[in-house]
Amino acid sequence: MKRMIAAALAAALGLSALPARAEGQLRIAEQFGIVYLLLNVAQDQKLIEKHGKAEGIDIRVQTVQLSGGPAINEALLSGSIDVAGAGVGPLLTLWDKTRGRQNVRGIASLGNFPYYLTSSNPAVRTIADFSDKDRIALPAVGVSVQARILQLASARQWGDAQYNRLDRLQVALPHPDATAALIKGGTEINAHFGNPPFQEQALAGNPAVHKVLSSYDVLGGPASATVLYTTEKFRAENPKTYKAFVAALAEAADFITRHPEQAADIYQRNEGSKVPRELLLKVIRNPEVQFKIAPQNTFALAEFMHRVGAIKNKPASVKDYFFDDPHNASGS
């Protein structure tokens, strides 16, 4: 059954025709939002190819867009992709599941972004106000990084024994669809734990929508919520491709910091986004947003997930679930 699912997924991604693993081939899965801007810029500016040539290889880059950590993780384990882009929660889940086998670990962060839990219900001002009448949209029920952050907030509100108290209110929905539902109203979706620029779009598009909490409130400050990860095998067998990819990400982070307007244009062009340019620039220039590839403030979530039994293996530090690369040395 797993082989059938893997084959179906590969066909759906349009990646099944690629040859077996070869240096210079890079297949990346990403999701929705400006949190993937580093990848947008790296691809638009051909930075991966540029750094590949510096390593003496031609790199063929392919990308696919999925929604939800489980779909991303299945694609990585099936061999349909080489690099997964998802939240810290799905990374920790797969690190735990593959430890001693595929040994999945983090490559880099995609930057620090605050993720907002928003609601159009005027009675909901804190998570304690949610009731059975509410439905919270997020990428994947119980396991996405948004779900894990909400579980951590719930554990602090009601105790570890009730960490998943709000899981029953969750609905799996891609960010663009959840945002549209929240702005339009009239559906069961009256809350959304999103990411930029969708959360800002909802706040601007419906005066009833308000912020209930920020991921920074829960995690204690700026934190890397979305990351890139791969298997130990891919990293070991493709050292030049891997090195070029990391170098491209670092250059993309510098490019965005120096050229925010061009970065906004790249996002609109690559994503076909109809989000107003002014709103995108507001996100990129938000002082709470930091474009950097070193992971920051991820360990609190890792400790929590082990404490409540979401992962079996207890990480001693961020170095357990991120590869031991120079850019990760200062990670937390």
Secondary structure, DSSP 8 states (H G I E B T S, - for coil): -HHHHHHHHHHHHT-TTS-S--TTEEEEEE-SSGGGHHHHHHHHTTHHHHHHHHTT---EEEEEE--SHHHHHHHHHHTS-SEEEEEHHHHHHHHHHHTTTT--EEEEE--B---EEEES-TT-SSGGG--TT--EEESSTTTSHHHHHHHHHHHHHH-GGGTTTTGGGEEE--HHHHHHHHHH--SS--EEE--TTHHHHHHHH-TT-EEEEEHHHHHTS----EEEEE-HHHHHH-HHHHHHHHHHHHHHHHHHHH-HHHHHHHHHHHHT--S-HHHHHHHHH-TT-B--SS--S-HHHHHHHHHTTS-SS--SSHHHHB---GGGTT--
